């Protein structure tokens, strides 16, 4: 299993911990289940053009088509460490 570092607002961390405690699972399990749900339902929507995204997110999605995700992750890790 791989490790993933997320940068989220403190209030979301608190909410995630509360939700995980209520469900009696770890936050890692909660996030993993959510990602599995997203992966399982990606094809169910029938499109990948971002129509199911909020308007602002849709405008930002793929705004830099040739961006290297790994470079961006490295940038964020340097920025927030």
Phi and psi restraints in degrees (range 20) as a CNS / XPLOR table:
assign (resid 1 and name C) (resid 2 and name N)
       (resid 2 and name CA) (resid 2 and name C) 1.0 -95.0 20.0 2
assign (resid 2 and name N) (resid 2 and name CA)
       (resid 2 and name C) (resid 3 and name N) 1.0 158.8 20.0 2
assign (resid 2 and name C) (resid 3 and name N)
       (resid 3 and name CA) (resid 3 and name C) 1.0 -98.8 20.0 2
assign (resid 3 and name N) (resid 3 and name CA)
       (resid 3 and name C) (resid 4 and name N) 1.0 143.1 20.0 2
assign (resid 3 and name C) (resid 4 and name N)
       (resid 4 and name CA) (resid 4 and name C) 1.0 -132.1 20.0 2
assign (resid 4 and name N) (resid 4 and name CA)
       (resid 4 and name C) (resid 5 and name N) 1.0 129.4 20.0 2
assign (resid 4 and name C) (resid 5 and name N)
       (resid 5 and name CA) (resid 5 and name C) 1.0 -102.4 20.0 2
assign (resid 5 and name N) (resid 5 and name CA)
       (resid 5 and name C) (resid 6 and name N) 1.0 127.9 20.0 2
assign (resid 5 and name C) (resid 6 and name N)
       (resid 6 and name CA) (resid 6 and name C) 1.0 -117.5 20.0 2
assign (resid 6 and name N) (resid 6 and name CA)
       (resid 6 and name C) (resid 7 and name N) 1.0 143.8 20.0 2
assign (resid 6 and name C) (resid 7 and name N)
       (resid 7 and name CA) (resid 7 and name C) 1.0 -113.6 20.0 2
assign (resid 7 and name N) (resid 7 and name CA)
       (resid 7 and name C) (resid 8 and name N) 1.0 108.2 20.0 2
assign (resid 7 and name C) (resid 8 and name N)
       (resid 8 and name CA) (resid 8 and name C) 1.0 -134.9 20.0 2
assign (resid 8 and name N) (resid 8 and name CA)
       (resid 8 and name C) (resid 9 and name N) 1.0 156.2 20.0 2
assign (resid 8 and name C) (resid 9 and name N)
       (resid 9 and name CA) (resid 9 and name C) 1.0 -60.3 20.0 2
assign (resid 9 and name N) (resid 9 and name CA)
       (resid 9 and name C) (resid 10 and name N) 1.0 148.6 20.0 2
assign (resid 9 and name C) (resid 10 and name N)
       (resid 10 and name CA) (resid 10 and name C) 1.0 -55.2 20.0 2
assign (resid 10 and name N) (resid 10 and name CA)
       (resid 10 and name C) (resid 11 and name N) 1.0 -39.5 20.0 2
assign (resid 10 and name C) (resid 11 and name N)
       (resid 11 and name CA) (resid 11 and name C) 1.0 -65.0 20.0 2
assign (resid 11 and name N) (resid 11 and name CA)
       (resid 11 and name C) (resid 12 and name N) 1.0 -29.3 20.0 2
assign (resid 11 and name C) (resid 12 and name N)
       (resid 12 and name CA) (resid 12 and name C) 1.0 -73.4 20.0 2
assign (resid 12 and name N) (resid 12 and name CA)
       (resid 12 and name C) (resid 13 and name N) 1.0 -33.6 20.0 2
assign (resid 12 and name C) (resid 13 and name N)
       (resid 13 and name CA) (resid 13 and name C) 1.0 -63.9 20.0 2
assign (resid 13 and name N) (resid 13 and name CA)
       (resid 13 and name C) (resid 14 and name N) 1.0 -45.8 20.0 2
assign (resid 13 and name C) (resid 14 and name N)
       (resid 14 and name CA) (resid 14 and name C) 1.0 -60.6 20.0 2
assign (resid 14 and name N) (resid 14 and name CA)
       (resid 14 and name C) (resid 15 and name N) 1.0 -45.3 20.0 2
assign (resid 14 and name C) (resid 15 and name N)
       (resid 15 and name CA) (resid 15 and name C) 1.0 -63.3 20.0 2
assign (resid 15 and name N) (resid 15 and name CA)
       (resid 15 and name C) (resid 16 and name N) 1.0 -40.6 20.0 2
assign (resid 15 and name C) (resid 16 and name N)
       (resid 16 and name CA) (resid 16 and name C) 1.0 -65.0 20.0 2
assign (resid 16 and name N) (resid 16 and name CA)
       (resid 16 and name C) (resid 17 and name N) 1.0 -41.7 20.0 2
assign (resid 16 and name C) (resid 17 and name N)
       (resid 17 and name CA) (resid 17 and name C) 1.0 -65.0 20.0 2
assign (resid 17 and name N) (resid 17 and name CA)
       (resid 17 and name C) (resid 18 and name N) 1.0 -40.2 20.0 2
assign (resid 17 and name C) (resid 18 and name N)
       (resid 18 and name CA) (resid 18 and name C) 1.0 -64.9 20.0 2
assign (resid 18 and name N) (resid 18 and name CA)
       (resid 18 and name C) (resid 19 and name N) 1.0 -44.6 20.0 2
assign (resid 18 and name C) (resid 19 and name N)
       (resid 19 and name CA) (resid 19 and name C) 1.0 -62.7 20.0 2
assign (resid 19 and name N) (resid 19 and name CA)
       (resid 19 and name C) (resid 20 and name N) 1.0 -43.4 20.0 2
assign (resid 19 and name C) (resid 20 and name N)
       (resid 20 and name CA) (resid 20 and name C) 1.0 -63.0 20.0 2
assign (resid 20 and name N) (resid 20 and name CA)
       (resid 20 and name C) (resid 21 and name N) 1.0 -42.2 20.0 2
assign (resid 20 and name C) (resid 21 and name N)
       (resid 21 and name CA) (resid 21 and name C) 1.0 -63.6 20.0 2
assign (resid 21 and name N) (resid 21 and name CA)
       (resid 21 and name C) (resid 22 and name N) 1.0 -41.8 20.0 2
assign (resid 21 and name C) (resid 22 and name N)
       (resid 22 and name CA) (resid 22 and name C) 1.0 -62.4 20.0 2
assign (resid 22 and name N) (resid 22 and name CA)
       (resid 22 and name C) (resid 23 and name N) 1.0 -37.2 20.0 2
assign (resid 22 and name C) (resid 23 and name N)
       (resid 23 and name CA) (resid 23 and name C) 1.0 -86.6 20.0 2
assign (resid 23 and name N) (resid 23 and name CA)
       (resid 23 and name C) (resid 24 and name N) 1.0 -6.1 20.0 2
assign (resid 23 and name C) (resid 24 and name N)
       (resid 24 and name CA) (resid 24 and name C) 1.0 60.4 20.0 2
assign (resid 24 and name N) (resid 24 and name CA)
       (resid 24 and name C) (resid 25 and name N) 1.0 45.8 20.0 2
assign (resid 24 and name C) (resid 25 and name N)
       (resid 25 and name CA) (resid 25 and name C) 1.0 -134.9 20.0 2
assign (resid 25 and name N) (resid 25 and name CA)
       (resid 25 and name C) (resid 26 and name N) 1.0 168.9 20.0 2
assign (resid 25 and name C) (resid 26 and name N)
       (resid 26 and name CA) (resid 26 and name C) 1.0 -80.0 20.0 2
assign (resid 26 and name N) (resid 26 and name CA)
       (resid 26 and name C) (resid 27 and name N) 1.0 161.5 20.0 2
assign (resid 26 and name C) (resid 27 and name N)
       (resid 27 and name CA) (resid 27 and name C) 1.0 -62.4 20.0 2
assign (resid 27 and name N) (resid 27 and name CA)
       (resid 27 and name C) (resid 28 and name N) 1.0 -37.8 20.0 2
assign (resid 27 and name C) (resid 28 and name N)
       (resid 28 and name CA) (resid 28 and name C) 1.0 -58.7 20.0 2
assign (resid 28 and name N) (resid 28 and name CA)
       (resid 28 and name C) (resid 29 and name N) 1.0 -43.2 20.0 2
assign (resid 28 and name C) (resid 29 and name N)
       (resid 29 and name CA) (resid 29 and name C) 1.0 -66.2 20.0 2
assign (resid 29 and name N) (resid 29 and name CA)
       (resid 29 and name C) (resid 30 and name N) 1.0 -41.1 20.0 2
assign (resid 29 and name C) (resid 30 and name N)
       (resid 30 and name CA) (resid 30 and name C) 1.0 -60.4 20.0 2
assign (resid 30 and name N) (resid 30 and name CA)
       (resid 30 and name C) (resid 31 and name N) 1.0 -47.3 20.0 2
assign (resid 30 and name C) (resid 31 and name N)
       (resid 31 and name CA) (resid 31 and name C) 1.0 -66.8 20.0 2
assign (resid 31 and name N) (resid 31 and name CA)
       (resid 31 and name C) (resid 32 and name N) 1.0 -43.1 20.0 2
assign (resid 31 and name C) (resid 32 and name N)
       (resid 32 and name CA) (resid 32 and name C) 1.0 -60.1 20.0 2
assign (resid 32 and name N) (resid 32 and name CA)
       (resid 32 and name C) (resid 33 and name N) 1.0 -43.8 20.0 2
assign (resid 32 and name C) (resid 33 and name N)
       (resid 33 and name CA) (resid 33 and name C) 1.0 -63.1 20.0 2
assign (resid 33 and name N) (resid 33 and name CA)
       (resid 33 and name C) (resid 34 and name N) 1.0 -38.8 20.0 2
assign (resid 33 and name C) (resid 34 and name N)
       (resid 34 and name CA) (resid 34 and name C) 1.0 -64.2 20.0 2
assign (resid 34 and name N) (resid 34 and name CA)
       (resid 34 and name C) (resid 35 and name N) 1.0 -45.3 20.0 2
assign (resid 34 and name C) (resid 35 and name N)
       (resid 35 and name CA) (resid 35 and name C) 1.0 -62.8 20.0 2
assign (resid 35 and name N) (resid 35 and name CA)
       (resid 35 and name C) (resid 36 and name N) 1.0 -38.9 20.0 2
assign (resid 35 and name C) (resid 36 and name N)
       (resid 36 and name CA) (resid 36 and name C) 1.0 -63.5 20.0 2
assign (resid 36 and name N) (resid 36 and name CA)
       (resid 36 and name C) (resid 37 and name N) 1.0 -40.6 20.0 2
assign (resid 36 and name C) (resid 37 and name N)
       (resid 37 and name CA) (resid 37 and name C) 1.0 -60.7 20.0 2
assign (resid 37 and name N) (resid 37 and name CA)
       (resid 37 and name C) (resid 38 and name N) 1.0 -45.6 20.0 2
assign (resid 37 and name C) (resid 38 and name N)
       (resid 38 and name CA) (resid 38 and name C) 1.0 -60.9 20.0 2
assign (resid 38 and name N) (resid 38 and name CA)
       (resid 38 and name C) (resid 39 and name N) 1.0 -44.7 20.0 2
assign (resid 38 and name C) (resid 39 and name N)
       (resid 39 and name CA) (resid 39 and name C) 1.0 -64.6 20.0 2
assign (resid 39 and name N) (resid 39 and name CA)
       (resid 39 and name C) (resid 40 and name N) 1.0 -40.0 20.0 2
assign (resid 39 and name C) (resid 40 and name N)
       (resid 40 and name CA) (resid 40 and name C) 1.0 -70.0 20.0 2
assign (resid 40 and name N) (resid 40 and name CA)
       (resid 40 and name C) (resid 41 and name N) 1.0 -30.4 20.0 2
assign (resid 40 and name C) (resid 41 and name N)
       (resid 41 and name CA) (resid 41 and name C) 1.0 -98.0 20.0 2
assign (resid 41 and name N) (resid 41 and name CA)
       (resid 41 and name C) (resid 42 and name N) 1.0 -0.3 20.0 2
assign (resid 41 and name C) (resid 42 and name N)
       (resid 42 and name CA) (resid 42 and name C) 1.0 -59.8 20.0 2
assign (resid 42 and name N) (resid 42 and name CA)
       (resid 42 and name C) (resid 43 and name N) 1.0 -47.6 20.0 2
assign (resid 42 and name C) (resid 43 and name N)
       (resid 43 and name CA) (resid 43 and name C) 1.0 -74.7 20.0 2
assign (resid 43 and name N) (resid 43 and name CA)
       (resid 43 and name C) (resid 44 and name N) 1.0 -22.1 20.0 2
assign (resid 43 and name C) (resid 44 and name N)
       (resid 44 and name CA) (resid 44 and name C) 1.0 -66.7 20.0 2
assign (resid 44 and name N) (resid 44 and name CA)
       (resid 44 and name C) (resid 45 and name N) 1.0 -29.6 20.0 2
assign (resid 44 and name C) (resid 45 and name N)
       (resid 45 and name CA) (resid 45 and name C) 1.0 -72.6 20.0 2
assign (resid 45 and name N) (resid 45 and name CA)
       (resid 45 and name C) (resid 46 and name N) 1.0 -20.5 20.0 2
assign (resid 45 and name C) (resid 46 and name N)
       (resid 46 and name CA) (resid 46 and name C) 1.0 83.2 20.0 2
assign (resid 46 and name N) (resid 46 and name CA)
       (resid 46 and name C) (resid 47 and name N) 1.0 -0.7 20.0 2
assign (resid 46 and name C) (resid 47 and name N)
       (resid 47 and name CA) (resid 47 and name C) 1.0 -149.0 20.0 2
assign (resid 47 and name N) (resid 47 and name CA)
       (resid 47 and name C) (resid 48 and name N) 1.0 163.8 20.0 2
assign (resid 47 and name C) (resid 48 and name N)
       (resid 48 and name CA) (resid 48 and name C) 1.0 -132.6 20.0 2
assign (resid 48 and name N) (resid 48 and name CA)
       (resid 48 and name C) (resid 49 and name N) 1.0 28.6 20.0 2
assign (resid 48 and name C) (resid 49 and name N)
       (resid 49 and name CA) (resid 49 and name C) 1.0 -95.1 20.0 2
assign (resid 49 and name N) (resid 49 and name CA)
       (resid 49 and name C) (resid 50 and name N) 1.0 5.0 20.0 2
assign (resid 49 and name C) (resid 50 and name N)
       (resid 50 and name CA) (resid 50 and name C) 1.0 85.3 20.0 2
assign (resid 50 and name N) (resid 50 and name CA)
       (resid 50 and name C) (resid 51 and name N) 1.0 8.9 20.0 2
assign (resid 50 and name C) (resid 51 and name N)
       (resid 51 and name CA) (resid 51 and name C) 1.0 -63.1 20.0 2
assign (resid 51 and name N) (resid 51 and name CA)
       (resid 51 and name C) (resid 52 and name N) 1.0 -23.2 20.0 2
assign (resid 51 and name C) (resid 52 and name N)
       (resid 52 and name CA) (resid 52 and name C) 1.0 -87.1 20.0 2
assign (resid 52 and name N) (resid 52 and name CA)
       (resid 52 and name C) (resid 53 and name N) 1.0 2.5 20.0 2
assign (resid 52 and name C) (resid 53 and name N)
       (resid 53 and name CA) (resid 53 and name C) 1.0 -90.3 20.0 2
assign (resid 53 and name N) (resid 53 and name CA)
       (resid 53 and name C) (resid 54 and name N) 1.0 158.1 20.0 2
assign (resid 53 and name C) (resid 54 and name N)
       (resid 54 and name CA) (resid 54 and name C) 1.0 -62.7 20.0 2
assign (resid 54 and name N) (resid 54 and name CA)
       (resid 54 and name C) (resid 55 and name N) 1.0 152.2 20.0 2
assign (resid 54 and name C) (resid 55 and name N)
       (resid 55 and name CA) (resid 55 and name C) 1.0 -53.4 20.0 2
assign (resid 55 and name N) (resid 55 and name CA)
       (resid 55 and name C) (resid 56 and name N) 1.0 -46.4 20.0 2
assign (resid 55 and name C) (resid 56 and name N)
       (resid 56 and name CA) (resid 56 and name C) 1.0 -65.4 20.0 2
assign (resid 56 and name N) (resid 56 and name CA)
       (resid 56 and name C) (resid 57 and name N) 1.0 -42.3 20.0 2
assign (resid 56 and name C) (resid 57 and name N)
       (resid 57 and name CA) (resid 57 and name C) 1.0 -64.2 20.0 2
assign (resid 57 and name N) (resid 57 and name CA)
       (resid 57 and name C) (resid 58 and name N) 1.0 -40.6 20.0 2
assign (resid 57 and name C) (resid 58 and name N)
       (resid 58 and name CA) (resid 58 and name C) 1.0 -59.8 20.0 2
assign (resid 58 and name N) (resid 58 and name CA)
       (resid 58 and name C) (resid 59 and name N) 1.0 -40.7 20.0 2
assign (resid 58 and name C) (resid 59 and name N)
       (resid 59 and name CA) (resid 59 and name C) 1.0 -66.3 20.0 2
assign (resid 59 and name N) (resid 59 and name CA)
       (resid 59 and name C) (resid 60 and name N) 1.0 -34.4 20.0 2
assign (resid 59 and name C) (resid 60 and name N)
       (resid 60 and name CA) (resid 60 and name C) 1.0 -82.2 20.0 2
assign (resid 60 and name N) (resid 60 and name CA)
       (resid 60 and name C) (resid 61 and name N) 1.0 -25.5 20.0 2
assign (resid 60 and name C) (resid 61 and name N)
       (resid 61 and name CA) (resid 61 and name C) 1.0 -60.9 20.0 2
assign (resid 61 and name N) (resid 61 and name CA)
       (resid 61 and name C) (resid 62 and name N) 1.0 130.8 20.0 2
assign (resid 61 and name C) (resid 62 and name N)
       (resid 62 and name CA) (resid 62 and name C) 1.0 56.6 20.0 2
assign (resid 62 and name N) (resid 62 and name CA)
       (resid 62 and name C) (resid 63 and name N) 1.0 32.5 20.0 2
assign (resid 62 and name C) (resid 63 and name N)
       (resid 63 and name CA) (resid 63 and name C) 1.0 -71.2 20.0 2
assign (resid 63 and name N) (resid 63 and name CA)
       (resid 63 and name C) (resid 64 and name N) 1.0 -19.5 20.0 2
assign (resid 63 and name C) (resid 64 and name N)
       (resid 64 and name CA) (resid 64 and name C) 1.0 -124.5 20.0 2
assign (resid 64 and name N) (resid 64 and name CA)
       (resid 64 and name C) (resid 65 and name N) 1.0 85.1 20.0 2
assign (resid 64 and name C) (resid 65 and name N)
       (resid 65 and name CA) (resid 65 and name C) 1.0 -61.8 20.0 2
assign (resid 65 and name N) (resid 65 and name CA)
       (resid 65 and name C) (resid 66 and name N) 1.0 -28.9 20.0 2
assign (resid 65 and name C) (resid 66 and name N)
       (resid 66 and name CA) (resid 66 and name C) 1.0 -100.4 20.0 2
assign (resid 66 and name N) (resid 66 and name CA)
       (resid 66 and name C) (resid 67 and name N) 1.0 15.7 20.0 2
assign (resid 66 and name C) (resid 67 and name N)
       (resid 67 and name CA) (resid 67 and name C) 1.0 -68.7 20.0 2
assign (resid 67 and name N) (resid 67 and name CA)
       (resid 67 and name C) (resid 68 and name N) 1.0 141.4 20.0 2
assign (resid 67 and name C) (resid 68 and name N)
       (resid 68 and name CA) (resid 68 and name C) 1.0 -90.8 20.0 2
assign (resid 68 and name N) (resid 68 and name CA)
       (resid 68 and name C) (resid 69 and name N) 1.0 116.6 20.0 2
assign (resid 68 and name C) (resid 69 and name N)
       (resid 69 and name CA) (resid 69 and name C) 1.0 -60.3 20.0 2
assign (resid 69 and name N) (resid 69 and name CA)
       (resid 69 and name C) (resid 70 and name N) 1.0 -41.3 20.0 2
assign (resid 69 and name C) (resid 70 and name N)
       (resid 70 and name CA) (resid 70 and name C) 1.0 -62.9 20.0 2
assign (resid 70 and name N) (resid 70 and name CA)
       (resid 70 and name C) (resid 71 and name N) 1.0 -40.5 20.0 2
assign (resid 70 and name C) (resid 71 and name N)
       (resid 71 and name CA) (resid 71 and name C) 1.0 -62.2 20.0 2
assign (resid 71 and name N) (resid 71 and name CA)
       (resid 71 and name C) (resid 72 and name N) 1.0 -40.6 20.0 2
assign (resid 71 and name C) (resid 72 and name N)
       (resid 72 and name CA) (resid 72 and name C) 1.0 -66.4 20.0 2
assign (resid 72 and name N) (resid 72 and name CA)
       (resid 72 and name C) (resid 73 and name N) 1.0 -41.2 20.0 2
assign (resid 72 and name C) (resid 73 and name N)
       (resid 73 and name CA) (resid 73 and name C) 1.0 -62.3 20.0 2
assign (resid 73 and name N) (resid 73 and name CA)
       (resid 73 and name C) (resid 74 and name N) 1.0 -44.2 20.0 2
assign (resid 73 and name C) (resid 74 and name N)
       (resid 74 and name CA) (resid 74 and name C) 1.0 -59.1 20.0 2
assign (resid 74 and name N) (resid 74 and name CA)
       (resid 74 and name C) (resid 75 and name N) 1.0 -43.7 20.0 2
assign (resid 74 and name C) (resid 75 and name N)
       (resid 75 and name CA) (resid 75 and name C) 1.0 -58.7 20.0 2
assign (resid 75 and name N) (resid 75 and name CA)
       (resid 75 and name C) (resid 76 and name N) 1.0 -47.2 20.0 2
assign (resid 75 and name C) (resid 76 and name N)
       (resid 76 and name CA) (resid 76 and name C) 1.0 -63.6 20.0 2
assign (resid 76 and name N) (resid 76 and name CA)
       (resid 76 and name C) (resid 77 and name N) 1.0 -40.0 20.0 2
assign (resid 76 and name C) (resid 77 and name N)
       (resid 77 and name CA) (resid 77 and name C) 1.0 -64.8 20.0 2
assign (resid 77 and name N) (resid 77 and name CA)
       (resid 77 and name C) (resid 78 and name N) 1.0 -40.3 20.0 2
assign (resid 77 and name C) (resid 78 and name N)
       (resid 78 and name CA) (resid 78 and name C) 1.0 -66.4 20.0 2
assign (resid 78 and name N) (resid 78 and name CA)
       (resid 78 and name C) (resid 79 and name N) 1.0 -42.4 20.0 2
assign (resid 78 and name C) (resid 79 and name N)
       (resid 79 and name CA) (resid 79 and name C) 1.0 -63.3 20.0 2
assign (resid 79 and name N) (resid 79 and name CA)
       (resid 79 and name C) (resid 80 and name N) 1.0 -39.7 20.0 2
assign (resid 79 and name C) (resid 80 and name N)
       (resid 80 and name CA) (resid 80 and name C) 1.0 -102.0 20.0 2
assign (resid 80 and name N) (resid 80 and name CA)
       (resid 80 and name C) (resid 81 and name N) 1.0 13.1 20.0 2
